[in-house]
């Protein structure tokens, strides 16, 4: 859950003229709230804000400050505890599914909630899905609960993400559908998952283009690939068109026919920087 209006109001009340420096969205995961650290405010200045959040939202037990963007092999942020109980593990609910996570060990973005259900609604009965960058299993489990796939192979290289994915598969009673796999998606596909999928998810913009060849290898002769990418676009540029040109060129160079089925801007992640998703129907020669 992302709360924007509440965060703006509390920031104005607590910080006064400094309120404009605070990121306007408050991330809520279960009973944990996350504030992004502004570059021109100290952690100490944010602590009264965190205390106020707990007083106004009684279900929030712990408030943390994200002091870095997502980075590294495991896609993590660094945090500092601000207020409440010093706990980083919680249970997060989305579309009727429960997800146990530790915010310091697994990356989850509430802003992707619509994408989780959007993809699930496209999955047809009997499909085999490969999720190349599964994290704690949100895409995979929501697909298993809201569609009728035959199997969802759910891969992640982060051992902590894998641990929570296994727990979440059991928690949501989808053990017969979702198969958690610990490892690098490229190696896993090469060794175990070649030519089996009707749908491949690539929800990691930092690696999507580099791993496109493995998404194609995972597909059966024909199927759908969901690509998530970051891109910068000037005011006269369409971010989706910009990314699509790059991917269509790559598909052509791999002798693969690709048709863009749909695309959307998922969110803005900075000045003129966007996260986009493109859905391709792919036919291998």
C-alpha positions as CSV (number, residue, x, y, z in Angstrom):
1,X,0.0,0.0,0.0
2,X,1.2,3.5,-0.8
3,X,-0.2,6.5,1.1
4,X,0.5,9.9,-0.5
5,X,-2.1,12.3,1.0
6,X,-1.5,11.2,4.5
7,X,2.3,11.5,4.2
8,X,2.0,15.1,2.9
9,X,-0.3,16.1,5.7
10,X,1.8,14.6,8.5
11,X,5.0,16.1,7.0
12,X,3.4,19.6,6.9
13,X,2.3,19.2,10.6
14,X,5.6,17.9,11.9
15,X,8.2,19.5,9.6
16,X,6.6,22.8,8.6
17,X,8.5,24.5,5.8
18,X,10.8,21.5,5.4
19,X,7.8,19.2,4.5
20,X,8.5,19.7,0.8
21,X,11.8,17.9,1.1
22,X,10.1,14.7,2.2
23,X,9.2,12.0,-0.4
24,X,5.5,12.3,-0.7
25,X,4.6,8.6,-0.6
26,X,4.6,6.4,2.4
27,X,5.2,2.7,1.7
28,X,3.2,0.3,3.9
29,X,4.0,-3.4,4.0
30,X,2.0,-5.2,6.6
31,X,2.6,-3.4,9.9
32,X,5.8,-1.7,8.7
33,X,6.0,1.8,7.2
34,X,8.9,2.9,5.0
35,X,10.0,6.5,4.4
36,X,12.6,7.3,1.8
37,X,15.3,9.5,3.1
38,X,15.5,13.0,1.5
39,X,19.1,14.0,0.7
40,X,18.7,17.3,2.7
41,X,17.1,16.0,5.9
42,X,18.9,14.0,8.6
43,X,17.6,10.8,10.1
44,X,17.1,12.6,13.4
45,X,14.8,15.1,11.7
46,X,12.7,12.2,10.4
47,X,12.2,10.5,13.8
48,X,9.4,12.9,15.0
49,X,7.7,12.2,11.6
50,X,7.9,8.5,12.2
51,X,6.5,8.8,15.7
52,X,3.6,10.7,14.3
53,X,2.9,8.0,11.7
54,X,2.6,5.4,14.5
55,X,0.3,7.6,16.5
56,X,-2.0,8.2,13.5
57,X,-1.9,4.6,12.1
58,X,-2.3,2.3,15.1
59,X,-1.7,-0.8,12.9
60,X,1.8,0.3,12.1
61,X,4.3,-1.2,14.6
62,X,7.6,-0.1,13.1
63,X,8.8,2.7,10.9
64,X,12.0,2.5,8.8
65,X,13.9,4.9,6.6
66,X,15.3,3.7,3.3
67,X,18.6,5.4,3.0
68,X,19.7,4.0,-0.4
69,X,17.9,3.1,-3.6
70,X,17.6,-0.6,-4.7
71,X,21.0,-1.9,-5.6
72,X,23.3,-5.0,-5.7
73,X,22.9,-8.5,-6.8
74,X,20.0,-9.2,-4.5
75,X,18.1,-5.9,-5.2
76,X,18.1,-4.6,-1.7
77,X,17.9,-1.2,0.0
78,X,19.7,-0.2,3.2
79,X,17.5,0.9,6.1
80,X,17.7,2.7,9.4
81,X,15.1,2.1,12.1
82,X,13.2,5.3,13.1
83,X,10.4,4.5,15.5
84,X,8.3,1.7,17.1
85,X,9.3,-1.9,17.5
86,X,12.6,-2.7,16.0
87,X,11.3,-5.4,13.6
88,X,11.9,-5.8,9.9
89,X,9.9,-9.0,9.3
90,X,6.2,-8.7,8.5
91,X,3.3,-10.3,6.7
92,X,2.0,-8.3,3.7
93,X,-1.4,-9.0,2.1
94,X,-2.1,-8.5,-1.6
95,X,-5.1,-9.7,-3.6
96,X,-6.1,-12.2,-1.0
97,X,-2.6,-13.7,-0.7
98,X,-0.3,-13.5,2.3
99,X,3.5,-12.8,2.0
100,X,5.9,-13.1,4.8
101,X,9.0,-10.9,4.1
102,X,11.9,-9.1,5.7
103,X,12.3,-5.7,4.2
104,X,16.1,-5.8,4.8
105,X,16.5,-9.1,2.9
106,X,13.9,-9.1,0.2
107,X,12.8,-6.2,-2.1
108,X,9.0,-5.7,-2.5
109,X,7.3,-2.7,-4.0
110,X,3.6,-2.0,-3.2
111,X,3.6,0.1,-6.4
112,X,3.7,-3.2,-8.4
113,X,0.5,-4.4,-6.9
114,X,-1.6,-3.7,-10.1
115,X,1.0,-5.5,-12.2
116,X,0.7,-8.6,-10.1
117,X,-3.0,-9.0,-10.8
118,X,-2.8,-7.7,-14.3
119,X,-0.5,-10.5,-15.4
120,X,-2.5,-13.1,-13.4
121,X,-5.6,-12.2,-15.3
122,X,-3.9,-12.9,-18.6
123,X,-2.8,-16.4,-17.7
124,X,-5.0,-19.1,-19.3
125,X,-5.8,-22.5,-17.8
126,X,-3.1,-25.0,-18.2
127,X,-0.2,-22.6,-18.9
128,X,3.3,-23.2,-17.8
129,X,4.9,-20.0,-16.5
130,X,8.5,-19.2,-15.8
131,X,9.2,-16.2,-13.5
132,X,12.9,-15.4,-13.9
133,X,13.2,-12.9,-11.1
134,X,10.6,-14.0,-8.5
135,X,11.7,-12.4,-5.3
136,X,9.5,-13.6,-2.4
137,X,7.1,-15.0,-4.9
138,X,4.4,-12.3,-5.3
139,X,3.9,-12.6,-9.1
140,X,4.1,-16.4,-9.0
141,X,1.7,-16.9,-6.1
142,X,-0.9,-14.4,-7.2
143,X,-0.9,-16.1,-10.6
144,X,-1.4,-19.5,-8.9
145,X,-4.3,-18.2,-6.8
146,X,-6.1,-16.1,-9.4
147,X,-5.5,-18.2,-12.6
148,X,-5.3,-21.9,-13.3
149,X,-1.8,-22.5,-14.6
150,X,-0.4,-26.0,-14.7
151,X,3.0,-24.9,-13.2
152,X,4.8,-21.7,-12.2
153,X,8.6,-22.1,-12.0
154,X,9.7,-19.4,-9.7
155,X,13.4,-18.5,-9.8
156,X,15.5,-16.2,-7.7
157,X,19.2,-15.9,-6.9
158,X,18.8,-14.3,-3.5
159,X,18.8,-17.1,-0.9
160,X,16.7,-15.0,1.5
161,X,14.1,-14.4,-1.2
162,X,14.1,-18.1,-1.9
163,X,13.6,-18.9,1.8
164,X,10.6,-16.5,2.0
165,X,9.2,-17.7,-1.3
166,X,9.2,-21.3,0.0
167,X,7.4,-20.1,3.1
168,X,4.9,-18.1,1.1
169,X,4.1,-21.0,-1.2
170,X,3.1,-23.1,1.8
171,X,1.3,-20.1,3.5
172,X,-0.9,-19.7,0.4
173,X,-1.3,-23.5,-0.2
174,X,0.0,-23.5,-3.8
175,X,2.7,-26.2,-3.4
176,X,1.2,-28.2,-6.2
177,X,1.5,-25.3,-8.6
178,X,4.5,-23.0,-7.7
179,X,8.0,-24.5,-7.8
180,X,10.5,-22.3,-6.0
181,X,14.0,-22.5,-7.5
182,X,17.2,-21.0,-6.0
183,X,19.7,-19.9,-8.7
184,X,20.6,-17.6,-11.5
185,X,17.8,-17.6,-14.1
186,X,20.1,-18.0,-17.0
187,X,21.7,-21.2,-15.6
188,X,18.4,-22.6,-14.4
189,X,16.8,-22.2,-17.8
190,X,19.7,-23.7,-19.6
191,X,19.8,-26.7,-17.4
192,X,16.2,-27.4,-16.6
193,X,13.6,-25.2,-18.2
194,X,14.3,-25.0,-22.0
195,X,11.3,-25.0,-24.3
196,X,8.7,-25.5,-21.7
197,X,6.9,-22.2,-21.0
198,X,3.9,-20.6,-22.5
199,X,4.6,-17.4,-20.6
200,X,7.8,-15.8,-19.2
201,X,8.0,-13.0,-16.6
202,X,11.1,-10.7,-16.4
203,X,10.2,-8.3,-13.6
204,X,13.8,-7.1,-13.0
205,X,14.6,-4.0,-15.2
206,X,18.3,-4.1,-14.5
207,X,18.7,-7.5,-16.1
208,X,15.8,-7.9,-18.5
209,X,17.6,-7.0,-21.7
210,X,20.7,-9.0,-20.8
211,X,18.6,-12.1,-20.0
212,X,16.2,-11.8,-23.0
213,X,17.9,-14.7,-24.8
214,X,17.1,-17.0,-21.8
215,X,13.5,-15.9,-21.7
216,X,13.3,-16.9,-25.4
217,X,15.0,-20.2,-24.6
218,X,12.5,-20.9,-21.8
219,X,9.5,-20.4,-24.2
220,X,8.0,-23.3,-26.1
221,X,7.6,-22.5,-29.8
222,X,5.2,-19.7,-29.1
223,X,4.3,-17.7,-26.0
224,X,4.3,-14.4,-24.2
225,X,7.2,-12.5,-22.6
226,X,6.5,-9.7,-20.1
227,X,9.4,-7.3,-20.0
228,X,10.0,-4.7,-17.3
229,X,12.4,-1.9,-18.1
230,X,13.6,1.4,-16.9
231,X,14.1,4.2,-19.4
232,X,14.6,8.0,-19.6
233,X,12.5,10.0,-22.0
234,X,12.4,13.6,-22.8
235,X,9.2,15.5,-23.1
236,X,9.0,14.9,-26.8
237,X,9.7,11.1,-26.4
238,X,7.3,8.3,-25.7
239,X,9.1,6.0,-23.1
240,X,7.2,2.9,-24.4
241,X,8.1,3.5,-28.0
242,X,11.7,4.1,-27.0
243,X,12.0,0.7,-25.3
244,X,9.9,-1.1,-27.9
245,X,12.3,-0.2,-30.7
246,X,15.2,-1.6,-28.7
247,X,13.5,-4.9,-28.0
248,X,12.0,-5.4,-31.5
249,X,15.5,-4.9,-32.9
250,X,16.9,-7.5,-30.4
251,X,14.1,-10.0,-31.3
252,X,14.9,-9.6,-35.0
253,X,18.6,-10.1,-34.5
254,X,17.7,-13.4,-32.7
255,X,15.5,-14.5,-35.6
256,X,12.4,-14.4,-33.4
257,X,9.1,-12.9,-34.5
258,X,7.6,-10.6,-31.8
259,X,4.4,-8.7,-31.7
260,X,3.7,-6.0,-29.0
261,X,0.4,-7.0,-27.4
262,X,0.3,-4.2,-24.9
263,X,2.4,-1.8,-22.8
264,X,2.1,0.7,-20.0
265,X,4.0,3.0,-17.8
266,X,4.1,1.3,-14.4
267,X,5.4,4.3,-12.5
268,X,7.7,7.3,-12.5
269,X,11.0,6.6,-10.7
270,X,12.8,9.9,-11.1
271,X,12.8,13.1,-13.2
272,X,11.9,11.9,-16.7
273,X,12.7,8.3,-15.7
274,X,10.1,5.6,-16.0
275,X,9.5,1.9,-15.3
276,X,7.6,0.4,-18.2
277,X,6.2,-3.0,-19.0
278,X,5.9,-4.4,-22.5
279,X,3.9,-7.6,-23.3
280,X,5.2,-9.5,-26.4
281,X,3.8,-12.5,-28.2
282,X,6.8,-14.4,-29.5
283,X,7.1,-17.0,-32.2
284,X,10.4,-18.8,-32.4
285,X,11.6,-19.8,-35.9
